[in-house]
Amino acid sequence: MAKSKKINDNKEIIDVFNYFKILLEIGKMGGIRRPIFSTTSELGTLVGISQQSASRKLTEMENANLIIRNYKQRGNTIKITPEGIASLERVFTDLWMILTVEGRKPVLERITLKGKICTGMGEGAYYMSRKGYLNQFPSLLGFTPFHGTLNLQLLEESSLKNFERLLRSPSKFITEFTEGGRRFGKVFVWPTYLLIGENKVNSALIHPDRTHHNNQIELIAEEHIKSEYRVKDGDTLEVVLQ
C-alpha cells in the first residue's frame, strides 16, 4: 500500500514523494500539457526501479488521481492530472522557501486582519463546488471546505496594509484546471484562523490569481461560519495568519 498521512476528517493523503520521480519524468516528457506514450519498462529504467514496481506505482498513482492512464497495445498514454500538477507545485514551493533567500525571509510579525462580514456576489458557492478545487483542499489544508466563502470588508488602514503584506508572503496554492470546457485559474491560499468570541476556528484566506486587489477578502472553513457561530453581516471578525 502507498504510504499516507491522516487528516482530521479521517481521509488519507497520498505521500507524493512515493511517486515524485515518476511524476517528474512524465512531466519532463510533456505529460503536464498532453498525454505522453511510455511503457512501464521505460519508466522503470528512467527512475531506477523494476518494471513490476513501475507498473504497481502507476496503478497507485492512477487510483490516487495523480495521473490519467489509457492502456495501449504496446504501452500506456499518461497525463498528469491537476491534482498531480498541484503536488509537484507544492514540492516546488517548499524547495523555493528552503533554498532561496526570498523564500527564507521569515514573517516576523503576526499578520492579523479585521473586517466586517458582508454579502458577496454568490460566486463563492459556485467556485467552491467545483471538483477541481475541492479535490485539492484536503491535502493542502487538512479539511474539506464548506461550499461557499465568508466575505469580510477590510476597513482599517492597518488591516489593508497587513493584507498587502500577506499577498507578498509565501502561500500555498490550488493549481488551475479545466472542467466542462471551462478553465479555472490558480488560487493562492493562506492557512488562517478566525477569532469568534472565545472560538478559534481553522480557516483559510483564498485569493484567485486573476482577482484585482480590493479591500474585500474571502475565507473558507469546514463549517458554514454564519450558521455555526451565529454571526451576521456587519459583525466584525479578526483573521490571524497561522
Secondary structure, DSSP 8 states (H G I E B T S, - for coil): ---EEE-TTS-EEE-GGGTHHHHHHHHHTTTTTS-EEE-HHHHHHHHT--HHHHHHHHHHHHHTTSEEEEEETTEEEEEE-HHHHHHHHHHHHHHHHHHSHHHH----S--EEEEEEE---SHHHHHHT-HHHHTTHHHHHSS---SS-EEEEE-SHHHHHHHHHHHHS--EEE--EEETTEEE--EEEEEEEEEETTEEEEEEEEEETT----SEEEEEESS-HHHHHT--TT-EEEEEE-
